Amino acid sequence: MVNERRDYEVNFLYYPEVFAAALSRVEPDTSVLGWLGQARALACWCELLRLDPLETCVEWSARGVNAGKGDRAMLASALRDLDDLDRLAAAGAFLRSSGVAADVAAGRIAVREPTEDELAARQAHLVALRERAAAAAAKLTEARIKATGRARMLLHRAKKPGNAALYWKAKERAAERLLPCPDDVKCSDWSTFLPVLGRVWWNESLLVPLYGVNESLRLECLSVEVICGRANPETAGTQGEKRGLKSAPREGLFYPFDLSALRSGLPIVLCEGFMSGLALSLLIGGKLPVVCAMSVGNFAATAQTLGKFVQDSPLFLVPDVGGMQLALDQGVPGAQVVDLSAVPGAEGVDGYDPFDLLARHGVEMGRKYLRGLFREARDASL
């Protein structure tokens, strides 16, 4: 039944009349993430009809609240790499969101029936698209497996503990205290290739393993985040700059603190960066699990990953200042969002995070502020 419906919808994707009707009905999402997701799906449909994806998306986006001076550049960046998307599935999702398919099926929207030659060309195009999608998926899977292997090797070869990293030492100076370093976090030199610069080095960098949940519901290291210590040449990066390995998985991966505190019904705290997680662990005193999603845009995917082995634990999301709306936009079911801008001195300070709270107010006062913030948290699922 599902396959029949999918084939039915695929035919509709090739009618310009259906495309025009869907485009007129679907409004750009008010959230940036939602809007860009729509645009990527729309771009896939444009490719099927041999329309200009960027120009179509720019014109369509002008109806929404996100349109502005940076609109075109943001769209161009979002549409630059669509190789990871199944064109038919993405375009079909846009079609379904419009509700147009039901009107076409009922005859309320007239479409011109294709000729036999057009049908044959369409069928050949569909076969090519499906073969392309299968090949791209296989290539991506192979690349991710290799990247995971490189990440594990990088961590295995790193002999120095994480607190030897230049970034770690800078954070200790900022906090005016020694910070406890997890055993799996390492310090090492790292080399990569960058456009124009060629081979570059990030020396004495911090290596943070990123974990996923495997089929046995156990944590498994799948990637690594590299935090720059000292770049060589200097133009290759700044201290604290973060990078992942090329082709490595990212979505839904995380770094956890205090998982031993995990209990049925007990809250889980979800934050952005590794140092934010370390600070929250210290402020909470290890009494709650803290999970670092590495970016606010990864909150929903990380929550979904955690849901594989934790179903009844509420989530508290703690984005950096400036990321509140993005956290809310993801609509994580049952989650509460903590607003750090309510801390004295944090309002309007873009990027203010839990580590800043720890460094500027200390453990005791920071803990007091954090308790108040948790009481005032907003429902993210509304």
ABEGO torsion letter per residue (X at the ends): XAAAAAAAAAAAAABAAAAAAAAAABBBBABAAAAAAAAAAAAAAAAAAGBBAAAAAAAAAAABAABBAAAAAAAAAAAABAAABBAAAAAAAAAAAAGAAAAAAAGABBBBBBBAAAAAAAAAAAAAAAAAAAAAAAAAAAAAAAAAAAAAAAAAABABBAAABAAAAAAAAAAGBBBBBBAABBBBBBBBBBBGAEBBBBBGBBBBBBBBBBAAGBBBBABBBBBBABBOBAAAEBBGBBBBBBGBBABGBBBBBGAAABBBGBBBBBBBBAAAAAAAAAAAGGABBBBBAGBAAAAAAAAAAAAAABAABBBBBBBBBGAAAAAAAAGBBGBBBBBAAABBGABGBBGBBAAAAAAAAEAAAAAAAAAAAAAABBBAAX
